[in-house]
Each structure stands twice: as structure tokens, then as C-alpha cells.
Amino acid sequence: MPHLRTQKNSFTGGEISPILLGRGDLTAYSTGAARLRNVFIHPTGAVSRRPGLRYVTAARGPGRLVAFEFNTEQVYLLAFSDGKIDIYPDPEGGEHRELDAPWTEAQIGQINWTQSADTLLVVHPEVPPKKISRTADGTWTITDWAFYEKDDKIYQPYHKFADDEVTVTPSGTSGTITLTASAEAFVEGHVGTRLRIETKEVEVTAFTSATQVQAATKETLESAEATKDWEEQAFSAMHGWPVSVAFHQDRMVIGGSRDLPNRLWLSKSADLFNFDLGEGLDDEGIDFAILSDQVNAVRAVFSGRHLQVFTSGAEWMVTGDPLTPGNIQLRRQTRIGSPVDRTIPPRDVDGATLFVSRSLTELREFVYADIEQAYQADDLSILARHLLASPRDQDFDKRKRLLHMVMEDGTLATVTVYRAEKVTAWTLQETDGAFRSVAVVGDEVYALVERDGEQLIEVFDDEMAVDSGLSGTAEEAQDEWGDLSHLEGRTVKVLADGAVRGDAQVADGQVILDPPAKAVQMGLGFTHVIEPLPPAPPEVGGASQGGKIRHIESTFRLHETAALRLDTGRGFMEIPFKRFGGNALDSPPPAFTGDKIVRAFGWKDTGTVSLWRIEQDVPLPFTLLSVSSKISAND
């Protein structure tokens, strides 16, 4: 049979699930791969060894990373841990700050947050909501939310938790009074909270019984008659605190609370902490429940093209241009649902909102379809379901168009998303340890990584070829290089003056080099893997399932690549590049751009065996543009 040529010009299909090996008819099959580990896919189709992780500092303990942008030039990384928040400037440098915080280690996974100017609002259903602020002089504070207050009246959300028929009877209209309920409605926790009786506020000062409390009036009551028109503050230690928060159309939006999980509150326009409903004028507050045929506990509110509400059972659109009490409309769009045991913040990507499904097995794209005048929630992970191992955190790097998703098993799934070209390409990042959180701060991608029981903060660095790595330079060559105490006793990869040295072990926080070097880079090694899918029948002259193919040779088109190790059927081999003295392991390798032709050997089963596999841990640059393979087939 004559020789055939298969051409792989793009990897924008990403890593494809093994259960799709029989779907050579899919477009994604021709651009996908069987295995892509520790590589990033460019939106244009090439695939490169991922950057290494530069060591920043040791974290206080398990926790979560959150970005804080004070202005376009001053951005910060906030590391939440058990009872603390550590604040690090970016780029590193400047003074590290810390704040005492109310959230325990167990609660950090369910915090929700949003930022407005110099203030970060953080909520959790079991903890009073907090406001973290940075002032112009560099001072950081953490305080409770303070709703707008005027004339001793607090304009906060209210709700009647007792049955509608329960009445209260005040003993008077001013001063200290007794409130008597027609049924059990009070607990000791009511002391210090506010009630609103026919729009007038009182504050509970003492608990007498389940039907009676003492209160101080803040306004003169309308009457001392029994009334069903009474309610209590919506957020309190008794009834829980907000679950989610966002800003939309110049209003603060609170989505759900512990005891009111399906309710939304919108502040007055341009008055973010004022929730006065007033007379329902256009600029006044809004309060309503999400009512449907299923449970809809709000998990996130997101400001996109419309106000988007993600609940435990569905996704909703809140419309109104602008939103006012008189024209607001709520419409259910899709029925996917969001996780209830953790907070995974939705992320905007080119006008679409990416969120994780309640099943923790899907990444969905919530996007408005103009033709249907409604939102759709397409599954972006259907071809790579095997890479989703219960996500716990995510963030989007706009600069490189990469969505990073932290998994429970410690891996980091990375999705190249370029909606204009319909690119959704999955790869998986692995490290000698476990990824625990991720945050994009400015142009930097930070990760919280657990290594040998220690929590470390590290950042992806295009100049770093190893993980948990450090680099250094000296005017004169030296043999002792230190500051590696975070890798004590570990075996590390070493780049010295641009060349790969033999592995070394860290002892007393340092490594001894022989011969000495002026510039070094040291850290934990990682292996990148690129393995294509087996050729599909159209690529092998229509050879059917069960046939044989003979791999003759492959031409690898490389870009600025310094090392290539691959297997074409005869075992792994190092592919040499033309050099002017030395080799990749004892001198700085030149960057190679061009084609490398590699001969292959032996027959393979069609549909089950890949033609080649790249696998290398050499900490040197690598980028693969395309591969052309010559084969022959036998039915």
C-alpha cells in the first residue's frame, strides 16, 4: 500500500477523554490529544511546556487566595487562613501585612466576595459580613458592614420569620416597651436585634419568654394595637448572614442567607448600604424571593450582561433597564445548579460566565443567545470529563486566556478559552505536591501549593523552569547557593549559567555546585507529556478497526525548543540538536526553531496506539507547532 501522510497542525482540541477513542469523526479528534500534562495550549494551536512555579513565601496554613486591586498600579494577594488574612503586594516586595479574621479553616471554602474601589466585601452564611479596606496611606482594616443609619434608624433588610398570622402587641408607642406575641416568636438571641413594627423600628433589650421581649423604641410607633405588620432584621446570628454579594447597575446585590436561601436584596441606587424600600420609587431598594417548583438556594450573584443568579437548582436572569422596583423581572434560564458545599466563583470570559455545575463534573458556559433572547449553559468539559476531579477553586488569566481550575485531588486543570475562534482546550498540570487554591492578581497567577504538609505560595513565572523554584545571580562564580530551606532534604533540578546540571540535594538550606556558576535556577522537577490520539480511519486510508499501520517517520516542527525526548515505537530517545560545542546537559543549549525528522519502527494497531509520545523532565524550553507523520496501512 502507498505511504500516507497524517498532519497535526493544532492542539486546540486539548486532552480528549479515553472513551472517545472510537469517535474519529469528531472535529475535536483531529485537534485533540490522548494526553497533555504540564503544558499550556496557545489559542493559535501550538503547545508549550508550562512555566515553572517560583517560590514566594510559606503560607500560614491551609486556606484560599483572593486578589485585591487597589488601583491599576497597586494590586495585592490576600491569603485567607484559619483566623488570619495575610496581605502580600504584587510584584513581591513592600511590606507584608496581616489582619485578624473571623473565618475558620473549615469556613474558608464557602466564603464569597466582591470588590468595589478600595473595599473588599466578604460574606459567609455563619459569620457577620466583613469589609476589608485599604486607605491611601497603606492602612488595612477589617470591619463589620454598617448599613446606612439616619436619625437612629438603620436601613437594612427586614423579613418576617414568624407565621404571617402571628401578631405583636406593644405596651406603648415610645420609650421602653413590652412586645407580646400571639405565638412563640422570640428567643434569647433577639436581644440586640431590631424589629420593625408598621415601618417603625425598635431594638430588643431583654428576653422575657418565647412570647414576650422588652424593647427600646427608635421611632414613635403608629399605635399600641396588635398588628400582623411586623418583621425583624433579615441578617443576624439567629437567622444567618448573606451567602453571596455583587454589584450591579450601581446597586449592591445580596443573594441568599442561611435562613432565607432563595431571596435577593438590592440596595438603593448609588447608595450601596441603604436597603430602604421606601415607596417603591425607581431608585429605592428591592427585595424579592425566587419562587419555583424546585429548591433555589442562591450560591452566587454575578454582574454580566444582566444580573445573573446561580442557585442550587437553576440559573436565572434578572432584567430591567435600569433595574427598578416597578420593572424588575426574574426569569429562569437553565436548570444546571451550582455546588452547595463550596464556593467556586463564576468567571467572565469574553462576555460568557463560566461556572461549575452542582455535580462537580462539568464546566458550563452561561451565555446569552440573541436569537433565542435567553441564556444557554453549554458544557465545555464534555470531551474532557476525566480531568474534572471535584473542582474547589478557579480563576481566569486574561493575558494568556487560560482558566485554571483547582481539583480536590491536587491537580490543576487548565483550559485555553478563546471564544471568538471556538477554542476550548483542556490540559492538566501536576506538581510534586498538591494545588489547593489559585488567584490571578494583575498579570500574575498565584497558587497555594501543599508540599510535604507545608502550605506554600508560588507564582507561575515564564522565566522559571522548575517548581517551588528560586533563581539567583552573582558577579563572580560561586559554589554555595542558599535560601532553599523550604526544600530542605529534597532533590532539586539545577540550571547553572543556562545549562542543566545533575540533580542536587538541599542540605542546610543550600546546594553546593561543582563547578561554580554565576547564575542559577533550582527547584523541583516536573515532567511534561504530549501524546496524540491514534490515527483515525480517514487518516490511514480508510483502514478499519482491527487493521495495522506502520509508522515510518514523523516530522516535528518546533519553536525555540532546547530539548526533545520522545518515543516513536523503539523506546524513549533524546533527539539531538545542532550545537556549536557541548550538549544540553553541560552547556547552554541554543533555542532551536525548525523541523526535526525522526524515524520510527514497527507495526501498530489502528485505533488503540499513538504514533509517538513526548515525555521529558529536562527543565528547558519546549514548544511544538505541528507534526507530520508518514505511515502505511494494512487492512
SULFEN-V516351 format. One record per helix or strand. SS is the DSSP state (A for helix, B for strand). FROM is the first residue (numbers start at 1). LEN is the number of residues. Records with the same first field share a line. If there is no record, write none. Layout:
# SULFEN-V516351
SS->FROM-LEN / FROM-LEN
This chain:
# SULFEN-V516351
B->4-5 / 14-2 / 32-6 / 39-3 / 47-3 / 52-7 / 64-6 / 75-7 / 84-7 / 97-4 / 112-5 / 119-6 / 127-8 / 140-5 / 149-2 / 153-2 / 158-2 / 168-3 / 176-6 / 194-4 / 200-10 / 212-6 / 227-1 / 230-4 / 236-1 / 240-1 / 242-7 / 251-7 / 263-4 / 268-1 / 271-1 / 286-4 / 298-6 / 307-5 / 315-5 / 329-6 / 347-3 / 352-5 / 363-7 / 374-6 / 391-7 / 402-6 / 412-7 / 423-7 / 434-8 / 444-8 / 454-8 / 467-15 / 491-6 / 499-7 / 507-1 / 510-15 / 528-5 / 548-14 / 565-3 / 572-3 / 592-8 / 603-3 / 613-4 / 623-12
A->18-3 / 27-5 / 108-3 / 188-3 / 385-3 / 419-3 / 485-3 / 537-4
